[in-house]
Amino acid sequence: MIAFKKVAFYTLGCKLNFSETSTIGRLFENAGYAKVDFEDMPDIYVINTCSVTENADKKCKQLVKRAKKINPDSFVAVIGCYAQLKPEEISKIPGVNMVLGANEKFNVLEHIEREEALDNGIYISNQSIKTTKEFIPSHSYGDRTRSFLKIQDGCDYFCTFCTIPLARGNSRNASIAKTIIEAKKIAATSVKEVVLTGVNIGDFGQGSDENFLSLIKELDKIEGIDRYRISSIEPNLLSNEIIDFCLRDSIRFAPHFHIPLQAGSDRLLVLMRRKYLRNIYTDRVNQIKQLRPDACIGVDVIVGFPGETDDDFNETVNYLSALDISYLHVFTYSERANTTAIKIGESVPMEVRRKRSKALHLLSEQKKRNFYLSNIDTTRQVLFEQEEDEGFMYGFTENYIKVKYPYNKALTNTFQTLNLVEIDRDGIMLCEPNKEVLVLN
């Protein structure tokens, strides 16, 4: 058997994938492998894939090609959502040695160390997603100032544009008690901020005696974690009780919500098979802003959904323009196999999709700038990251404003009380020390 020594990882897609890749990486390190950068001639490459858009599929192919160029003798394993959905397609990519679906990705080390996985050409292990019932706890560590804590996996919603239920299976999670055990592992490290992640985290508990609200109340009690963020939560699952707790009663949850909208047209929301209409979304935003006018609200929106007319798009633009939100994540619709959206309406030409995407990106920049301007002359708690650029370091406030400050290594991974002063030409907030002396913590 070949004695592999060095392994490199590359993660495509969401925060959930990052938490899982980090967990898999620790399995390799515990087994004696050296975790190295992609360019450092590793013996093994593990590529954790996404399949939300066609772009993610293309990126996977590019990464395999790049890996083999760096080390032609390397062993390349492709795991994750794309691997679950299209294992045969991946197996035809020159250079791929192993393809593992949802059930087997956490066993990638075990598969690699089997003789037969190395001797029989391309190795594929891909079971039906219907057999995927187990929840594997995960969290990231060592890659960033913050940690991504996986609290839930899978989805029962089956929106017409989405392949995630096909790639990850039904909604599932560990108990609150087991989730707290995972969170306490993070609390024992130097990590100061935890991002709760999953596919549909508001569905935590799936109707059992436990639910998302009861989970975050328990997480809020853990000493050693200074700040939590909620990565993304569906508007129909974001209850008044959750909003009230996060913004009024919590010690550690940040005033920052990311709430998927996808379209500002009720007609399109019905076609997308979303679980809400626009009035529910408006109500959620209003509830947040009534409690905390300075809260940050991010929005996911899709352009170019089949059958989206100029009127539909203009309705979305007008709705978002009037809504008190802070930024947009804009996704250009991508046709995905085995989804019903491709059968719904007339395809929107790609040039129209690009034009609409550009318009919403411009709107997002405007919204973000207005939000930043509204926070000038306020005092915030900034968690600084390690990144250095031309003598500056960067961090985020509790309400998710990116700030820059003269670089001081001692401030890395510390909270500092700073006054927000002005926005620079790159759209980043400049800050200055509060009257109190900076205290390293």
N, C-alpha and C positions, 0 to 999 in steps of 0.2 A: 504494500500500500504506500502511496506517495505521502511523504511527511510534510504536510502543509504547516507553515509557521505564521504567515502574515495574512490578514484578512482586511478588506476594505468594504464599506457599505455606502450605498447611495439611496436616498429616499426621494420618491416622487409623490406629490400630492399633499395630503392634509396633515394636520397636527396629530391625528390618530396614527397615521403611518409612522411619524417621527417617534412617537412613544413606543410603538412596537419594534421598530428598527433598533432603538436604544436597548430595549430589553433583550432582543436577540443578540445584539453585540456583547452584552454582558455575559451571555451564555458561552460565547466563544472565548472571551477573556478568562472566564473561570476555568475553561478547559485548557488554558495554556497558550492560546493564540495571541499574537500581537495585533492589536487594532491599529491600522495605519491609514493614511490619506489615500485617496483614489490614485494619485500619481506616483505613489511610492513603491511601485513594483510588487503589489501583493500577490500571493499565491492564489487567493480566492477573492472573487467579487460577489457580493450579495446585493442585488438590485431589488428594492421593495417598490412595487409599481402601483400606479393609480390608473384608473380607466374612466374617469369622469368625462374627459374630452379626448378627441382624436389626437390632439397635441401630445398628451401624456403617453399614448401608444408610440408615437414617433420618437419621443424622447428616449424611451426604453431602447429602441433599436439603435439610436445614436450612441447610447451609453455602452451597449455591448461592443459596438465597433471600436469605441474609444478604449475600452478595457483591453481588448485583444491587441490594439496597437501598442499600448503601454507594456503589456506582458503577453506575448502570443501563447505562452504555455500556461496561462492562468486558467483556473476553473471558475466558470460563471454560472451562478445560480440566480434565477429570476423567480421572485415570490410576489404575493400580494394580489390586488384586485384584477389586474390585467391577466395575471397568471391563472386565476380562477376562471375567468371568462373565456379566454382564448389560448389554452395551453398548446394546441397544435400549431397555431400561428406563431407562437413564440419559439417553439421547437425548430421551426424552419429558419430562424434568424441565425446566420453563420456565427459560430463562436459560443452559442448557448450550450451548456452541459446539463443543466438541471432546471426543471420547472415544477414549482410546488404551489398547490392551491391553498385555499383558506384553512383547510383542516391540518395541513402539514407544514405550514411556514415556520411555526415555532419549533419544529423538529428538524430544521434544515441542517444543523450540525450533525445530528444523528444520521441523517441520510447521506451526508457527504462522507462520513467516516465508515460507511459500509463499503466493502469491496465492490459489490455489484453496481453501486452507483457510479463507480469510477471506470469500470471495465466494459460496460455495455453501451457505450455511446451516450445518447441523450436519455436522461432519466426523467420521467414524468410521473408525478403523483398528484392526481387531481380527482377528488371524489365529488359527488353531487353536493351542491350547496345545501340541499335539504337535510343532509346528514350532519351539518355543522351546528351543533347545539352547545358546545362548551364555551365558556367565557374565560379568556386568558388575561389576567390582570397585567398591566404594563405601565411603565412610566419612563420618561427620558431623564438622563442624568449625564452631566459632563460635557454636553455639547453647547449649552447656552446658559445664561444667567437664570432663566426660568426652567421649570420642568413641566412637561405635558403628562397629565395623569389621565389614563384611560379609565372611564367609569362605566362605559356602556359600549355595545357593539351591535351591528345589524340594524335593520329597519323593517317595519311592517307596513309602511305607507304606500309604496309602489306608485310614486309620482310618474307621470307618463314619459318624462324625459330622462329618468334616472336608472342606472344599472346597479346601484349600490346594493339593493336587496338581493340581486342575482350574484353579486360578488362576495357579499358578507353574510347573507342569511338573515334569519329572523332577529328581532330585537331581543337582547339578553344582557344580563349584568350579574356581577357578584352581589352578595348581600352587603348591607351597609357595614356590618362588622368587618368583613373581609376587605372592603374598600378602605376603611379606616386603617387597617394594618398596612396596606400599600402606601397610603398617604404618610403614615408615620415613618416609613422607610425614607421618604423624601425629607421629612422634618429632621431626621438625624444627620442630614448632609448640610452643605453650605447654601443650598438653594433657598432663595427668599420669596420667590413667586411661583405659584402653581396655576397652570391653565387646565381646567376640566375639559376633557375632550371625549368624543365618541361620535357615532353616526347620528343619533337622535337622542341626545342626553336628557331632554325633558321627559322622555318616555321611561326613565329609570323606574324600575319596579313593576312596570306593565300591569298595573291594576292590583298588585299585591298590597299587603299592609305597609310596605315601604314605598316611598316615592322620592322624587328629586328634592322636594322641599325638606323632607326629613333627613336626607343625605347631607345637604349643604349646612343644615343646622349642626350636625355632628362634626363635619369637617371644620366648621368655624371655631370649634373648641380646641383644636389641636395646637399645642404650643410648638413653636419652631418654624411655623409657616406664617410669614408676615402678610402675604397678600394672595388672594385667589382671583382669577378671572374665569368667566364662563365663555367658552370658545364660541358657541353658536347654539341658539335654542329657538325652536319653532314658536311662532306667535300664539298659536292655539294652546301651547303647553306652558307658556309664560304667564302664570297666574298672578293676580294682584298680591297674593300671599308671598310668592317668590320675590316679586318686585319690592314689596314692603320690607321683607327681611333683608335683602341685599342692600337696600338704600337707607334703611332706618335703624334696623336692629343689629345688623352684623358688625363684628369687629374687623373682619379681614376681607370681605368681598368688595371688589372694586366697583365704582359706579360706571360700569362699562358693559354694554350688552351688544351682542351681534345677533341680529334677528333676520333670518331669510325672508325676503318678500317675493322675489322672482318676477313679478309683474304688477303693475299698477292698474291693470284692467281686470275687473271681475270676470269678464268673459274668458280671458286667458287663464285666470286662476282655476276656473272650472275645468277648462281643457287640460290643464296641467295636473288635475286631480289633487290640488292642494286642499288642506283641511280647514281653510278659513277664506273669508272674503276681505276686501279692503277695509271695511269698517272695523273689523277686529284688529287689524294691524294698526290703524289710526289710534284706536283706544289704548293699545299697549304703549305706543310712543307717548301719548298724552299722559298716561299714568306715570311713566318714568319721569317725564319732564316736570310734572306737577310736584313730585317729591324732590327731585334733584335737577334743577335747570342746567347745571354744569355736567350732567351725566353724558357720557359718550355713547352714541348709538350708531352702529355700523349696519349696512344693509346689503344683502346679496340680491342681484337682479340679473335676469337672463334676457338677452336681446336676440331676435331672429328666430323665436320659437315658431314652428310651422303654423301658418295661417295668421301670423302677426301682421296686421295692416298698419298703414301710416297712422290711422286714427288710434289704434291700440297703443302704438309706441308713443304718440303724442300724449295720450292719457297717462301713460306711465311717467313721462317727463314732467308733465304738469303736476301730477300727484307728488312726485319726489321733490319737486322744486318748492312746493308749499309746506312740505313736512319738515319738522324740526329734527333733522338727523345730522350726523357728523361726517360720514364718508360712505362710499359705495364700493363693493366688490362686484365688478361687472364681468359676466361670463357670456361669451358668444356661443349661442346654441350650436351643438355638434351632434350630428346624427349618430345614434348608437344602436347597434343591432339588438334585437329582442326587446325593444321598448315600443310602446304603442304610439308615441308622439310622431314617429315617422309616417304613420297612417292617418294622422288627424287632419292635416290641412296642407295647403300648397307650400312648398319649400320657399323660404325667403332667400333671394339671391345673395351670394356671399359678399358682394360689394355693398349691398344694402345693410347686411349685418355689421360689416366693418364701420360703415358710416354711423350707424346707430350706436355702436360701441364707443366710438370716438366722442359722440355727443354726450354720452353718460359719463365718460371719463372726465370730460371738461366740467360737467356738473358736479362730479365728486370732488374735483380740485377746488371748486368754488365753495362747496359745502364745508370742506375741511378747513379752508382758509377762514371762513366766517366763524367756524367753531373755535379755531385758534385765537382769532381776534377777540372773541367774547371772553377769553380766559386771560388776556393780558392784564397785568397788575393784580393777579391773584397769587396766592402762596400755595405751593404743591409739594407733595412728597415724591421725589424722583428716585427710581432705582436705576443705578448706572450699570452699564454693560462694559465688557472688556474692549469692545471695538475702539480703535484709534484711527483717526483720519486727519492728517495735516495739523496735528497739535490739539485736536478736540476729541472728546469722548461723548457718548450718547446714552440716553436713558429715556424712560417713559414715566409720565405722571400716573397717578391712580386713575385718572380719566383719559388715559391713553393718548396724551400729547407727547410727541417726540421732541426732546430737547437736546441741545448741544452745550458743552461746557469745556473750558480749557482742561486738557488732559492731565489727570493726576492718578497714577496707578493705584494709589491707596484708596481711591473712591470706588474702585471696581467692586460690584456686588454689594454696595451699601445704599441705604436710603439717606437722602439729603433733603433738607427743607430749603426750597429755593423760590425766589420770586420770578415769575414769568414776565419778560420785559418787552420783547419784540420778535417779529418773524423775519428770518433772513431770506435771501433771494431763492434759496432752495426749499422754502416752505417749512423750515425747522425752527422751533421756538428757541430763542436765546434766553438765558436766565442769569440771575446773579444771586449771591448768597443772601439768605434772610439775615435780619439784624443779629440773630444768634450766630455764634461761631460754628462753623462746620464741625460736626462731631462724627467720627467714624463709628459705625455700628455693625 
